[in-house]
Amino acid sequence: MKAILLNGSSEKDATAERIRSTLTAELVSRGWEVSHILLRDEKIGACGGDFFCWIRNPGICNVADDNRTLAAEIMHSDLMVYLTPVTFGGYSSQLKKLVDHQIQNVEPFFASVAGETHHQKRYPRYPVFLSVGWIEQADPQEEAVFRDLAHRNAINFYARRAVTGVVLADQPDEALGTATRGWLDDLAKGKPYRAESLPEPAEAPAGIRPMKRAVLLVGSPRTRKSTSQSLGGYLFDQLAARQVQTETFYIHTSLYSPQRMQALQDAVDAADLVLLAFPLYVDSLPAPVIAALERIAARRRGRGGTRPRFAALVNCGFPEAAHNRTALAICETFARKAGFDWLERSPWVQARGWCTVSPWLRPAGKPPRSEKRWIWRPLHWHWVRRSHKRRSTCWQSRSFLLGYIAG
């Protein structure tokens, strides 16, 4: 039996080594052949979102680096293990880089799984899945988001069995060994995994605060040609028309330029509103977006003063907006930890196959260009078919946005 351990830790993370050694020893004692992959030492580029692994070279990523080999190794393993510090309720950017590339192991075509749309299998057999995360201090909300993300990954990657474990960074070795044995016992018993409940979103902050500056962070690798830019840019056009100073940054091009990243962080610190627009990548945010949020949070740690407001707009290719819930919960956790006021998620508002926004982000009127018009039509259709109560809520939320801007 082969097990592959995908370690998404940073270089100075002592907890990662404790968990790795404990888990490896236990697996070996049970007869497993263990392969440990330290992802920070691998050459793995960010997923380009070009879908070439589906349409040009089916099952093979267009980026010729270590992701191809690792994707194949995963499929030749009996057990796949994620090791990661819990990062805003999700995976570290190091681990997420490889997770994003795992779409080459599924088909582009859709299938119904438990009444929900997912990609079809590419292969007849997939490995059992164990995800292990660690946190510095107990945080039930962050742990719940992490468990939900792992659960949804298990569905999308057709894991026959799946177990998720979360431990504290300072957990004693004895307790860590007990937890490790429990995870592996649950996998061996074939204990069915259950759906996790996401924490309720925090309420939008009360009161109206004047908005003078707004920053749009576009998290798509397609930058200016992306749906994220189209939707976020249209919204920011409405803000600019109301004398709000707006600025746009493209995360994929800023992340690898010290000057651009410095300018992005300075703009975020000076903004009254930060809007993150991104495509859904394997139930979560694209790896470069997580990397940018890690840097922003590190810089803002311990800062006082006025708290900027943070909102998110996520689009995905599934017909159910519920796929976006976990990604938005990660955004909310980031906002809380990085000193922002979160502006309530609302996963039932949809657009172009499909998009999720905070309810107050719904702008008035129709987009000026035909391209944006067809993007927005499903949003309007889905919106008006809801109950009268939800329509009222959405109208009230839109009024809140306009009042917030006018204030």
N, C-alpha and C positions, 0 to 999 in steps of 0.2 A: 504494500500500500504506500502510495506517494502523497506527501503533504508539501505544499508550497506556502511559505510564510512571506508575505509581502509587507515589509517593514517601512512605514511612512514617517519614521521619527526624524528629528533633527540631530545634529552631531553631538550636542551636549545633553541629550535627554537620557539620564541615568535610569529612569523608570522603564524605558523601552528595553534596555538590555536585561533588566531583571525579569521582565515578563517573557522576553524571547528565550532566555536560558531556562526558565522554569517550564515553559510550554514545550520547548524542544526536548528537554530531559523526560518529560512525561510522555510525549509522543514516541520517543525512541524506546522507552520501557514497555510500550504497548505494541511494538513491532513495526512502527512507521519509519519509512525512509524520508528524511526531512531535508528540504532545500530552502535555505534562508536567503532571501533577496533584499539587500539593503538598497532601497530605491534611490536614495540620494547619491549613490555611487553609479547608478545606471544612467545611460544617455537616453532620456525620454523627452521628446518635444511635446508641446501642447497640441491637443487635437485641433485640427484646422476647420472642423465642421463642414468639410467638403463632400462627405458621404462617398468618397471614392472607394472605401472599403466595402461599400454595398453595390456600387454600380460599375466601377472600372475594374477593380481586382477583388471580386467578392471574397470576403474573409481575410483580406490582407490590407493593412493600413498603408496609405500612400506615403507616409513618413517612414523612411528606411532607417530606423534606429532600433534600440533594444525593445521597444514596445511589441514589435512583431514576435520576437523570440519568447517574450514573457506571456503574451496572449496564447501562444501555442503551448507553452509549458503548463499554463492553467488548465487547458483542456485535456492535457495528458496526466493530470493529477486527480487523486481521489478526494483530496481535501484542500480547499483554498482558505487561507487565513489572512485577514486584514489586521495589522497592528498599527495603531495610530493614536496620537493624542487627540482627544475630543476637541474639535476646533469649531466653536460657535454651534455646537450640536452636530457637526458633520465631521468629515475626514480632513486631515491635513492636506495642504496643497501638494506635498510630495506624493502621497498615496493617490490623491484624486487625479493626478496626471495619468497614471496607469489605468485607473477605473474608467476614465473617459475613453480610453482606447479599447476598452472591452466591448464596445458596440460591434467590433469586427467579428465577434463570436456569436452574434445573433443576426437574423435576417432583417431586411428593411420592411418586409411585409407584416401585416397586423394579424393578430389572433385574439380571441376573447379568452381571458383567464379570470375565472371567478367573477364574471360579469363586467370586467374592465379590459380596456384595450392595451395590449402589450405587443412587442415584436415577437415574431415566430422564432422557434428554435432553428439554429443552423446545424447543430449536431444532435445525435440521439441521446447523448449522455453528458451531464454536467457534474462538476464536483460538489461535494458537500461543502457548506459554507460556515465558517466561524469568524465573527468579527469581534475584536477586542479593542476597547478604548480605555484611556485613562484620563482622569481629571485631577486638577490640583486640590480642589475642595468640593464637597458635595453640592450638587446643583441639580435638583430633580427635573427642572425644566429642560436643561441642556441634555441630561441623560435620556429623557423621553424622546427628544428630537433625534438623538443618535440611534436609539433603538428603532425608531420608525424608519430612518434612512436605511439601516441595515436590513430591515424587514422588506422594504420595497426593492432593494437590490437583489435580495434572495428570490423574489418573484421574477424580476426581469432577467436574471441569469439562470433561472430554472434549477435552482439548488434543490436537490431531493430532500435534504434536511438542512436546517440552519439554526444556529445558536448565537446569541449576542451576549457579551460580557462587558461590564464596565467596572473598573476598580479605581480606588484612590491612589494617587502617586506615592503616598507615604504608607501604603498598606503593608503590614509586616509580611515577611517571607512565608511564614506558616499559613497565614490567611490567603496569600496569593496562590500557594500550592493547593490549598483546599478548593479555591475557586476554579483553578485550572482543571483539576480532576472532575469537578462538577460539570464544566462545559463539555469535556470530552465524553463523560458518561451520558449526558443528555444527547449528544450526537450519536453515540453508539446505540442508544435505546430507540433512536428514531423518533424522539419526542417532537411532535408537530409544532412548528412555529406559529405563533399567533400574532394577529395584527396589534400594533401598538397605538395607543391614543396620543395624539399630539396635544400639548398644553393649549389651553384657550389663549387666543391672542390678547395682548394688552390693549386696553382702551386707548384711543387717540387722546393726546393731552388736551385738557380743558382750556378754554379761552382762545382768543385770537391774538396772534403775534404778527406784527408787520413783517412782510417778506421783501427784502431788498435784493438779495443775491441767491441764485439757485445754480447748482452744479449737476450736470448730467454725466453719469459714468456709464459708458457703453461697454458691455462685457462680451460682445460677440467678436470672434476672430475676423469676421467680415467687415468690421469697423463701419465705415461710411455707407456701405452697400447692404447693411444688415437690416432685418426686421426690427431689431432692438433700436437702432438709430431712427428708423422710420417712425415708430410709435413714440419713442421718447422725444425725438426731435419735434414731432407735431405738437406734443403737449408743451414743450418748451417754447414753441412759437406763440402759443396762447399766453404763456407767462410774459414773454417779451412784449407782447401787445399791451400788456397791463403795466408796463414800465418796470418790470423785474429784470435786473441784470442777470443774464444767463451765460454759462460757459460749459462747454462739452469737452470731455476727455475720453480717449479710447484706451481702455485698460491694456489691451494686447500690445499696443505700440508704446505705451508709457512705461510698462513694467520693466523693460530692459534698457531704459534710458534714465540715468540718474537725474538729469535735468528735468525731463518731463515728469518723472515721478515726484520730484520735489515740488514742481509747480502744481501737480494734482493734489498733493497733500496740503499745500498752502491754501489752495482754493477751497478744499473741503473744510479746513479750519475756519475760513472766513465766511462760509455760506450759512444762510438761514435754512435752506432746504438742500438735501442731497438725494437725488433720485438715481437708483441703480437699475438699469435696463439690461437684461441678459436672456439668452436662450437656455432652456432646461437641458442639462447634460447629465444623464444617468441619475435622475431623481434629485439633482442638486445643482450647484453652481459650477461653471467651468473652472478648471484648476487655476488658470491665471487670475480669475476674479477672486478666488479664495486667497491666493497669494497676495493680491493687492489689499484685501480686507485685513489680512494678518499684519501687514505693514502699517495700515491706517490705525488699527487697534493698538499696536505697540507704541506708536507715536502719541496717541491720545490717552494712554493709560495714566490715571491719576490726575488728569486735567480737571480743573473746575470751570467756573464761569457759565456763560450761556450755552445751553445744549441745542445744537442744530437739530432739525427734524430730518428723519430718514425714511424713505419710502422705496418700494421695489416694484418693478414691472417685469414679469417673466412670461415668455412665450414658448410653447412647445408644439410638437407635431401630433399629439394625441387629441382625440375629440372630447376627452373629459378634463376639465380644468382641475379636478382633484389631484392629478399628477403633480401639480405645482405646489401643493400644500407644504411638503417637506422643505423645499427650497426656500419658501417664504418664511417658514419657521426658523430656518438657519439665519436668514436676513434679520429677523426680529431679535434673535439671540445675539447676533453681532452688534446690532444697535444698542442693546442693553449693556453689553460689556464694553463697548467703545465710547459710551457717553453721549448717545443720540437719543432723541425722543422718537419712538417708532410710530408711524402713522398707519396702524391697523391694516392687516391683510384681509383680502376678500376673494377667495378662490372661486367664486361662482360668477364672476364677471369675465367674459371670454372674448377673444377675437382671433382672427386668422388661424385657425387650426393649431393651437389656440393660445390665448394670452390671459394672464391674470394680473390684476392691478389692485391697489388699494382703492376703495370705492370713491374716495374724493378725487382721484386722479382722472375720472371720466370727464373729458372736456365737452363743452357745449358745441353744437353745430357739426357740420360735416367736414371731413378733411378736404382740402382744396384739390388734390390731384386724384385721378382715377385709381391709381395704385393704392393710395391710402383709403379710398372709398370702398374698394372691395375688401380691404383688410378690416374695415370698421363695420361692414354690414352684418356679419355674424354676431358681433358684439351687441349691436342694437337689437337684433332679432332675439338673442338669448336673454337680453335684459328685459324686454317688454313681455316675454312669455312667463316671467316669474310672477309670483303672487303679488297682490296689491301692496301687502306689507313690505315686501322687499323692494318694490318699485319706489315706495315712499322713502325707504331708508336710503336708496341710491340717490334719489333727488335731493334729499336732505344733505347727504354727504357732498354732492356737487355744490350745493349752496354753501356748505361750509368752506369748500375750497375757494370759491369766489369771494366769500366774506373774508377769509384768511388773507387772500391777496390784497383785497381792497383795504384791509386794515393796515 
